[in-house]
């Protein structure tokens, strides 16, 4: 897989695509907004998209998934911590 596979995925709407943790973090609020509008099947497919990303660790993927599915501020703080450590 290459970066372009994640920036343009014909099965995922363009406004839900991201490449890596920094890219997700930069656009997290709009990504969450569009994610919340998906039906359950689309959310499941999006989970596959998130976890298929080879440019992120399992910890980063889990933090993204937790952020998308929870309203607690702690999940956003977890993302901030990971982004600070991002290389």
For each residue, the residues with C-beta under 8 A, 3 or more apart:
1: 5 6 52 54
2: 5
3: 6 7 19 55
4: 7 8
5: 1 2 8 9
6: 1 3 9 17 18 19 49 53 55
7: 3 4 17 18 19
8: 4 5 14 17
9: 5 6 12 17 49
10:
11: 45 49
12: 9 16 17 45 46 49
13: 16 17 34
14: 8 17
15: 30 31 34
16: 12 13 31 34 35 46 49
17: 6 7 8 9 12 13 14
18: 6 7 23 24 27 31
19: 3 6 7 23 53 55
20: 23 24 53 55 56 86
21: 24 25 56 60 63 64 79 82 83 86
22: 25 26 83 86
23: 18 19 20 26 27
24: 18 20 21 27 28 31 64 79
25: 21 22 28 79 80 83
26: 22 23
27: 18 23 24 30 31
28: 24 25 31 32 67 76 79
29: 32 33
30: 15 27 33 34
31: 15 16 18 24 27 28 34 35 68
32: 28 29 35 36 67 68
33: 29 30 36 37
34: 13 15 16 30 31 37 38
35: 16 31 32 38 43 46 68
36: 32 33
37: 33 34
38: 34 35 42 43 46
39: 42 43
40: 43 44
41: 44 45
42: 38 39 45 46
43: 35 38 39 40 46 47
44: 40 41 47 48
45: 11 12 41 42 48 49
46: 12 16 35 38 42 43 49 50
47: 43 44 50 51 65
48: 44 45 51 52
49: 6 9 11 12 16 45 46 52 53
50: 46 47 53 61 64 65 68
51: 47 48 61 65
52: 1 48 49
53: 6 19 20 49 50 56 61
54: 1
55: 3 6 19 20
56: 20 21 53 60 61 64
57: 60 61
58: 61 62
59: 62 63 82
60: 21 56 57 63 64 82
61: 50 51 53 56 57 58 64 65
62: 58 59 65 66
63: 21 59 60 66 67 75 78 79 82
64: 21 24 50 56 60 61 67 68 79
65: 47 50 51 61 62 68 69
66: 62 63 69 70 75 78
67: 28 32 63 64 70 75 76 78 79
68: 31 32 35 50 64 65
69: 65 66
70: 66 67 75
71:
72: 75
73: 76 77
74: 77 78
75: 63 66 67 70 72 78 79
76: 28 67 73 79 80
77: 73 74 80 81
78: 63 66 67 74 75 81 82
79: 21 24 25 28 63 64 67 75 76 82 83
80: 25 76 77 83 84
81: 77 78 84 85
82: 21 59 60 63 78 79 85 86
83: 21 22 25 79 80 86
84: 80 81
85: 81 82
86: 20 21 22 82 83
87:
